Amino acid sequence: MDWMIALTFISQTIRISVPYTLAAIGGTFSERGGVVNIALEGILLNGAFTCVLATYYTGNPWVGVLAAMLGGLATALIHAVVTVTFKAEQIVSGLAINILAMGATRFLLKVIFGSSSNSDRIVGLPEWKIPLLKDIPVIETIFSSPLILATLVVIVASQFLLFKSVFGLRLRSVGEHPEAAESLGVNVSGMRYAGVALSGVLAGLGGAWLAMDQHSFTDGMSSGRGYIALAAMIVGKWNPLGAAGACLMFGAAESLQMQLQGRNVPTQFIQMIPYLATIVVLAGLIGRSIPPAADGVPYEKEKP
């Protein structure tokens, strides 16, 4: 029985970690380009809502996933326009987007579905049954879910893109020293737009996971995941593999919270476990994590 509990815990941890991982890697792209993106919370929420909306009207969950990525992209581009083009304070812009997403999704939920708490039920993505793997616990969980597989691909591809490609080199250069990057012919604004846009697409995909996992949209369903993803990004030292590892840790904390429910442990203590883990980890590691040098610093192009 104990090994069954352990397998359930591992499987649950992997599933919970998916939206954290996608948002954290998205945030890594944005901040490696020099733009702080605390709008991840709002992007997750908008991604989940557009996923439910598109799936509800088309009956096709794949269209919903695509809509979630486009919804996340549109939200991120607002942040990019405000911070890159108009040089506004990046933290304030992110907070404003998060508040706007919370209010807008609640309003549209009421208008479209006639409820202020949740949408109608939608169909989910089909599970894939891969021969030889479908009967192996945990492995079956990973390879039967298209979005978990997509997350694994995103982790590997992001690591390669950021550290082994010309695009990644240019993106990191504008996050470290934009003046030097521009002197070498790199379009600083364009690269920062690209970094923020990637964060929107990936966090939007994370929102699709939330919607598909619950088969509906619930008011405020991101529940602080965007902020925890930011913490994971810092713990992972702005590295996709590191961020994914940190997300597994936060996912394990949330899974532990679920396992402890109904075991005579005070509810208030159980509910604070993921947030307590976030604070403890950040307090222990934040001093050793060094962000990109120009992260959060608006870039003003020198006039000839």
C-alpha positions as a Markdown table, in Angstrom:
| # | Residue | x | y | z |
|---|---|---|---|---|
| 1 | Met | 0.0 | 0.0 | 0.0 |
| 2 | Asp | 2.9 | 2.3 | 0.8 |
| 3 | Trp | 4.3 | 2.1 | -2.7 |
| 4 | Met | 0.9 | 3.0 | -4.1 |
| 5 | Ile | 0.8 | 6.1 | -1.9 |
| 6 | Ala | 4.3 | 7.0 | -3.1 |
| 7 | Leu | 3.4 | 6.5 | -6.8 |
| 8 | Thr | 0.2 | 8.6 | -6.3 |
| 9 | Phe | 2.3 | 11.3 | -4.7 |
| 10 | Ile | 4.8 | 11.3 | -7.6 |
| 11 | Ser | 2.1 | 11.3 | -10.3 |
| 12 | Gln | 0.2 | 14.1 | -8.5 |
| 13 | Thr | 3.4 | 16.2 | -8.2 |
| 14 | Ile | 4.2 | 15.9 | -11.9 |
| 15 | Arg | 0.7 | 17.0 | -12.8 |
| 16 | Ile | 0.6 | 19.9 | -10.4 |
| 17 | Ser | 4.0 | 21.1 | -11.6 |
| 18 | Val | 2.9 | 21.6 | -15.2 |
| 19 | Pro | 1.4 | 25.1 | -15.0 |
| 20 | Tyr | 4.2 | 26.2 | -12.7 |
| 21 | Thr | 6.9 | 25.0 | -15.1 |
| 22 | Leu | 5.4 | 26.5 | -18.2 |
| 23 | Ala | 4.9 | 29.9 | -16.5 |
| 24 | Ala | 8.4 | 29.8 | -14.9 |
| 25 | Ile | 10.1 | 29.1 | -18.2 |
| 26 | Gly | 8.1 | 31.8 | -19.8 |
| 27 | Gly | 9.2 | 34.2 | -17.1 |
| 28 | Thr | 12.8 | 33.1 | -17.7 |
| 29 | Phe | 12.6 | 34.1 | -21.4 |
| 30 | Ser | 11.2 | 37.5 | -20.4 |
| 31 | Glu | 13.7 | 38.3 | -17.7 |
| 32 | Arg | 16.6 | 37.0 | -19.7 |
| 33 | Gly | 15.7 | 39.7 | -22.1 |
| 34 | Gly | 15.6 | 42.3 | -19.4 |
| 35 | Val | 11.8 | 42.6 | -18.8 |
| 36 | Val | 10.4 | 41.7 | -15.4 |
| 37 | Asn | 7.1 | 39.9 | -15.9 |
| 38 | Ile | 5.0 | 39.5 | -12.8 |
| 39 | Ala | 2.0 | 39.5 | -15.2 |
| 40 | Leu | 2.3 | 35.7 | -15.4 |
| 41 | Glu | -0.6 | 35.4 | -12.9 |
| 42 | Gly | -2.9 | 37.3 | -15.2 |
| 43 | Ile | -1.6 | 35.5 | -18.3 |
| 44 | Leu | -2.3 | 32.1 | -16.7 |
| 45 | Leu | -5.8 | 33.4 | -15.9 |
| 46 | Asn | -6.5 | 34.8 | -19.4 |
| 47 | Gly | -5.0 | 31.6 | -21.0 |
| 48 | Ala | -7.4 | 29.4 | -19.0 |
| 49 | Phe | -10.4 | 31.6 | -19.8 |
| 50 | Thr | -9.7 | 31.8 | -23.6 |
| 51 | Cys | -9.1 | 28.0 | -23.6 |
| 52 | Val | -12.5 | 27.4 | -22.0 |
| 53 | Leu | -14.2 | 29.9 | -24.3 |
| 54 | Ala | -12.8 | 28.5 | -27.5 |
| 55 | Thr | -13.4 | 24.9 | -26.5 |
| 56 | Tyr | -17.0 | 25.7 | -25.4 |
| 57 | Tyr | -17.9 | 27.3 | -28.7 |
| 58 | Thr | -16.0 | 24.9 | -31.0 |
| 59 | Gly | -16.2 | 21.6 | -29.0 |
| 60 | Asn | -12.6 | 21.0 | -30.0 |
| 61 | Pro | -10.1 | 21.0 | -27.1 |
| 62 | Trp | -7.1 | 21.5 | -29.4 |
| 63 | Val | -8.6 | 24.8 | -30.6 |
| 64 | Gly | -8.9 | 25.7 | -26.9 |
| 65 | Val | -5.2 | 25.0 | -26.3 |
| 66 | Leu | -4.3 | 27.2 | -29.3 |
| 67 | Ala | -6.6 | 29.9 | -28.1 |
| 68 | Ala | -5.0 | 29.8 | -24.7 |
| 69 | Met | -1.6 | 30.4 | -26.2 |
| 70 | Leu | -2.9 | 33.2 | -28.3 |
| 71 | Gly | -4.7 | 34.7 | -25.3 |
| 72 | Gly | -1.5 | 34.5 | -23.3 |
| 73 | Leu | 0.4 | 36.1 | -26.2 |
| 74 | Ala | -2.1 | 39.0 | -26.5 |
| 75 | Thr | -1.8 | 39.6 | -22.7 |
| 76 | Ala | 2.0 | 39.5 | -22.8 |
| 77 | Leu | 2.1 | 41.9 | -25.7 |
| 78 | Ile | 0.2 | 44.5 | -23.7 |
| 79 | His | 3.0 | 44.2 | -21.1 |
| 80 | Ala | 5.6 | 44.5 | -23.8 |
| 81 | Val | 4.1 | 47.6 | -25.4 |
| 82 | Val | 3.7 | 49.3 | -22.0 |
| 83 | Thr | 7.2 | 48.4 | -20.7 |
| 84 | Val | 9.4 | 48.2 | -23.9 |
| 85 | Thr | 7.9 | 50.8 | -26.1 |
| 86 | Phe | 6.6 | 53.3 | -23.5 |
| 87 | Lys | 9.3 | 52.5 | -20.8 |
| 88 | Ala | 6.7 | 52.2 | -18.0 |
| 89 | Glu | 7.5 | 50.7 | -14.6 |
| 90 | Gln | 7.5 | 47.0 | -15.2 |
| 91 | Ile | 6.3 | 45.9 | -11.8 |
| 92 | Val | 3.4 | 48.4 | -11.9 |
| 93 | Ser | 2.5 | 47.2 | -15.4 |
| 94 | Gly | 2.5 | 43.5 | -14.3 |
| 95 | Leu | 0.3 | 44.2 | -11.3 |
| 96 | Ala | -2.2 | 46.2 | -13.4 |
| 97 | Ile | -2.4 | 43.4 | -15.9 |
| 98 | Asn | -3.0 | 40.9 | -13.1 |
| 99 | Ile | -5.8 | 43.0 | -11.6 |
| 100 | Leu | -7.3 | 43.6 | -15.1 |
| 101 | Ala | -7.3 | 39.9 | -15.9 |
| 102 | Met | -9.0 | 39.1 | -12.6 |
| 103 | Gly | -11.7 | 41.6 | -13.2 |
| 104 | Ala | -12.2 | 41.0 | -16.9 |
| 105 | Thr | -12.5 | 37.2 | -16.6 |
| 106 | Arg | -15.0 | 37.6 | -13.7 |
| 107 | Phe | -17.0 | 40.0 | -15.8 |
| 108 | Leu | -17.0 | 37.9 | -18.9 |
| 109 | Leu | -17.7 | 34.7 | -16.9 |
| 110 | Lys | -20.9 | 36.4 | -15.7 |
| 111 | Val | -21.9 | 37.7 | -19.1 |
| 112 | Ile | -21.2 | 34.6 | -21.1 |
| 113 | Phe | -21.9 | 31.8 | -18.7 |
| 114 | Gly | -24.3 | 33.6 | -16.3 |
| 115 | Ser | -22.3 | 32.7 | -13.3 |
| 116 | Ser | -19.8 | 34.6 | -11.2 |
| 117 | Ser | -18.0 | 31.5 | -10.0 |
| 118 | Asn | -17.5 | 29.0 | -12.8 |
| 119 | Ser | -18.2 | 28.2 | -16.5 |
| 120 | Asp | -20.0 | 25.4 | -18.1 |
| 121 | Arg | -18.1 | 22.1 | -18.4 |
| 122 | Ile | -15.9 | 21.6 | -21.5 |
| 123 | Val | -14.5 | 18.5 | -23.1 |
| 124 | Gly | -10.8 | 17.7 | -22.2 |
| 125 | Leu | -7.9 | 16.5 | -24.3 |
| 126 | Pro | -7.9 | 12.8 | -25.2 |
| 127 | Glu | -5.4 | 10.7 | -23.3 |
| 128 | Trp | -2.8 | 8.9 | -25.4 |
| 129 | Lys | -2.3 | 5.1 | -24.8 |
| 130 | Ile | 1.2 | 4.3 | -25.8 |
| 131 | Pro | 2.0 | 0.5 | -26.1 |
| 132 | Leu | 4.4 | -0.9 | -23.5 |
| 133 | Leu | 4.1 | 2.3 | -21.4 |
| 134 | Lys | 0.4 | 2.4 | -20.7 |
| 135 | Asp | 0.6 | -0.2 | -17.9 |
| 136 | Ile | 3.6 | 1.4 | -16.0 |
| 137 | Pro | 2.5 | 3.6 | -13.1 |
| 138 | Val | 3.7 | 7.2 | -13.2 |
| 139 | Ile | 5.3 | 6.7 | -16.6 |
| 140 | Glu | 1.7 | 6.1 | -17.9 |
| 141 | Thr | 0.6 | 9.3 | -16.3 |
| 142 | Ile | 3.4 | 11.3 | -18.1 |
| 143 | Phe | 3.0 | 9.9 | -21.5 |
| 144 | Ser | -0.8 | 9.7 | -21.6 |
| 145 | Ser | -1.2 | 13.5 | -21.3 |
| 146 | Pro | -0.4 | 15.6 | -24.3 |
| 147 | Leu | 0.2 | 18.7 | -22.2 |
| 148 | Ile | 2.7 | 16.9 | -19.9 |
| 149 | Leu | 4.6 | 15.7 | -23.0 |
| 150 | Ala | 4.5 | 19.2 | -24.4 |
| 151 | Thr | 5.9 | 20.5 | -21.1 |
| 152 | Leu | 8.8 | 18.1 | -21.4 |
| 153 | Val | 9.5 | 19.2 | -24.9 |
| 154 | Val | 9.3 | 22.9 | -23.8 |
| 155 | Ile | 11.9 | 22.3 | -21.0 |
| 156 | Val | 14.4 | 20.7 | -23.4 |
| 157 | Ala | 13.7 | 23.1 | -26.3 |
| 158 | Ser | 13.9 | 26.1 | -24.0 |
| 159 | Gln | 17.3 | 25.1 | -22.6 |
| 160 | Phe | 18.6 | 24.6 | -26.1 |
| 161 | Leu | 17.1 | 27.9 | -27.4 |
| 162 | Leu | 18.4 | 30.0 | -24.6 |
| 163 | Phe | 21.9 | 28.6 | -24.3 |
| 164 | Lys | 22.8 | 27.0 | -27.6 |
| 165 | Ser | 21.2 | 29.2 | -30.3 |
| 166 | Val | 21.9 | 32.6 | -31.8 |
| 167 | Phe | 18.5 | 33.8 | -30.6 |
| 168 | Gly | 19.3 | 32.8 | -27.0 |
| 169 | Leu | 22.6 | 34.5 | -27.2 |
| 170 | Arg | 21.1 | 37.8 | -28.4 |
| 171 | Leu | 18.2 | 37.6 | -25.9 |
| 172 | Arg | 20.7 | 37.1 | -23.0 |
| 173 | Ser | 22.9 | 39.9 | -24.3 |
| 174 | Val | 20.1 | 42.5 | -24.2 |
| 175 | Gly | 19.3 | 41.4 | -20.7 |
| 176 | Glu | 22.8 | 41.8 | -19.5 |
| 177 | His | 24.2 | 44.7 | -21.5 |
| 178 | Pro | 21.7 | 46.2 | -24.0 |
| 179 | Glu | 24.1 | 49.0 | -25.1 |
| 180 | Ala | 26.8 | 46.5 | -26.0 |
| 181 | Ala | 24.2 | 44.3 | -27.8 |
| 182 | Glu | 23.0 | 47.3 | -29.9 |
| 183 | Ser | 26.5 | 48.3 | -30.8 |
| 184 | Leu | 26.8 | 44.8 | -32.4 |
| 185 | Gly | 23.6 | 45.3 | -34.4 |
| 186 | Val | 21.1 | 43.5 | -32.1 |
| 187 | Asn | 17.6 | 45.0 | -32.1 |
| 188 | Val | 17.2 | 45.4 | -28.4 |
| 189 | Ser | 13.5 | 46.3 | -28.4 |
| 190 | Gly | 12.7 | 43.5 | -30.9 |
| 191 | Met | 14.5 | 40.9 | -28.7 |
| 192 | Arg | 12.7 | 42.1 | -25.6 |
| 193 | Tyr | 9.4 | 41.9 | -27.4 |
| 194 | Ala | 10.3 | 38.3 | -28.4 |
| 195 | Gly | 11.2 | 37.4 | -24.8 |
| 196 | Val | 7.9 | 38.7 | -23.4 |
| 197 | Ala | 5.9 | 37.2 | -26.3 |
| 198 | Leu | 7.4 | 33.7 | -25.5 |
| 199 | Ser | 6.5 | 34.2 | -21.8 |
| 200 | Gly | 2.9 | 34.9 | -22.9 |
| 201 | Val | 2.7 | 31.8 | -25.1 |
| 202 | Leu | 4.1 | 29.5 | -22.5 |
| 203 | Ala | 2.1 | 30.9 | -19.6 |
| 204 | Gly | -1.0 | 30.7 | -21.8 |
| 205 | Leu | -0.3 | 27.0 | -22.3 |
| 206 | Gly | -0.1 | 26.7 | -18.6 |
| 207 | Gly | -3.5 | 28.3 | -18.4 |
| 208 | Ala | -4.8 | 25.7 | -20.8 |
| 209 | Trp | -3.6 | 23.0 | -18.5 |
| 210 | Leu | -5.6 | 24.5 | -15.6 |
| 211 | Ala | -8.7 | 24.7 | -17.7 |
| 212 | Met | -8.4 | 21.2 | -19.2 |
| 213 | Asp | -7.5 | 19.7 | -15.8 |
| 214 | Gln | -10.8 | 21.0 | -14.3 |
| 215 | His | -12.8 | 20.9 | -17.5 |
| 216 | Ser | -14.1 | 24.4 | -16.7 |
| 217 | Phe | -13.0 | 27.9 | -15.8 |
| 218 | Thr | -13.3 | 28.9 | -12.1 |
| 219 | Asp | -13.0 | 32.5 | -10.9 |
| 220 | Gly | -9.4 | 33.2 | -9.8 |
| 221 | Met | -8.3 | 29.7 | -10.7 |
| 222 | Ser | -4.7 | 30.7 | -11.2 |
| 223 | Ser | -4.6 | 31.0 | -7.3 |
| 224 | Gly | -1.2 | 32.6 | -7.1 |
| 225 | Arg | 0.6 | 30.1 | -9.4 |
| 226 | Gly | 2.0 | 32.9 | -11.5 |
| 227 | Tyr | 3.8 | 34.4 | -8.4 |
| 228 | Ile | 5.1 | 30.9 | -7.3 |
| 229 | Ala | 6.3 | 30.4 | -10.9 |
| 230 | Leu | 8.3 | 33.6 | -10.5 |
| 231 | Ala | 9.8 | 32.3 | -7.3 |
| 232 | Ala | 10.7 | 29.0 | -9.1 |
| 233 | Met | 12.4 | 31.0 | -11.9 |
| 234 | Ile | 14.6 | 32.8 | -9.3 |
| 235 | Val | 15.3 | 29.6 | -7.4 |
| 236 | Gly | 16.2 | 28.0 | -10.8 |
| 237 | Lys | 18.6 | 30.9 | -11.5 |
| 238 | Trp | 16.9 | 32.0 | -14.7 |
| 239 | Asn | 17.6 | 28.6 | -16.3 |
| 240 | Pro | 14.8 | 26.5 | -17.8 |
| 241 | Leu | 16.1 | 23.2 | -16.3 |
| 242 | Gly | 16.6 | 24.9 | -12.9 |
| 243 | Ala | 13.2 | 26.4 | -13.0 |
| 244 | Ala | 11.6 | 23.1 | -13.9 |
| 245 | Gly | 13.4 | 21.4 | -11.0 |
| 246 | Ala | 12.2 | 24.2 | -8.6 |
| 247 | Cys | 8.6 | 23.8 | -9.9 |
| 248 | Leu | 8.7 | 20.0 | -9.1 |
| 249 | Met | 9.7 | 21.0 | -5.6 |
| 250 | Phe | 6.7 | 23.4 | -5.3 |
| 251 | Gly | 4.5 | 20.8 | -6.9 |
| 252 | Ala | 5.6 | 18.3 | -4.3 |
| 253 | Ala | 4.7 | 20.8 | -1.5 |
| 254 | Glu | 1.2 | 21.2 | -3.0 |
| 255 | Ser | 0.8 | 17.5 | -3.4 |
| 256 | Leu | 1.8 | 17.0 | 0.2 |
| 257 | Gln | -0.9 | 19.5 | 1.2 |
| 258 | Met | -3.5 | 17.3 | -0.6 |
| 259 | Gln | -2.1 | 14.1 | 1.0 |
| 260 | Leu | -2.4 | 15.6 | 4.5 |
| 261 | Gln | -6.0 | 16.6 | 4.1 |
| 262 | Gly | -8.3 | 14.5 | 6.4 |
| 263 | Arg | -5.4 | 13.4 | 8.6 |
| 264 | Asn | -6.1 | 15.4 | 11.7 |
| 265 | Val | -3.7 | 18.1 | 10.7 |
| 266 | Pro | -5.0 | 21.7 | 11.1 |
| 267 | Thr | -6.5 | 22.9 | 7.8 |
| 268 | Gln | -4.8 | 26.3 | 8.1 |
| 269 | Phe | -1.4 | 24.7 | 8.4 |
| 270 | Ile | -2.1 | 22.4 | 5.4 |
| 271 | Gln | -3.1 | 25.3 | 3.2 |
| 272 | Met | 0.0 | 27.4 | 3.9 |
| 273 | Ile | 2.5 | 24.5 | 3.1 |
| 274 | Pro | 3.1 | 25.6 | -0.6 |
| 275 | Tyr | 3.5 | 29.3 | 0.4 |
| 276 | Leu | 5.7 | 28.4 | 3.4 |
| 277 | Ala | 7.9 | 26.3 | 1.2 |
| 278 | Thr | 8.2 | 29.3 | -1.2 |
| 279 | Ile | 9.3 | 31.6 | 1.5 |
| 280 | Val | 11.8 | 29.2 | 3.1 |
| 281 | Val | 13.4 | 28.4 | -0.3 |
| 282 | Leu | 13.6 | 32.0 | -1.4 |
| 283 | Ala | 15.0 | 33.0 | 2.0 |
| 284 | Gly | 17.7 | 30.4 | 1.6 |
| 285 | Leu | 18.6 | 30.9 | -2.1 |
| 286 | Ile | 17.7 | 34.5 | -3.1 |
| 287 | Gly | 21.0 | 35.8 | -1.9 |
| 288 | Arg | 22.9 | 33.4 | -4.2 |
| 289 | Ser | 20.7 | 34.0 | -7.3 |
| 290 | Ile | 22.0 | 36.8 | -9.5 |
| 291 | Pro | 19.5 | 38.2 | -12.0 |
| 292 | Pro | 20.5 | 39.5 | -15.5 |
| 293 | Ala | 22.2 | 42.8 | -15.0 |
| 294 | Ala | 19.7 | 44.8 | -17.0 |
| 295 | Asp | 16.6 | 43.0 | -15.8 |
| 296 | Gly | 13.9 | 45.5 | -15.1 |
| 297 | Val | 15.9 | 48.4 | -16.5 |
| 298 | Pro | 14.2 | 50.2 | -19.4 |
| 299 | Tyr | 16.4 | 50.7 | -22.4 |
| 300 | Glu | 16.8 | 54.2 | -23.9 |
| 301 | Lys | 18.5 | 54.1 | -27.3 |
| 302 | Glu | 21.3 | 56.6 | -27.5 |
| 303 | Lys | 20.7 | 59.3 | -30.0 |
| 304 | Pro | 23.5 | 60.0 | -32.5 |
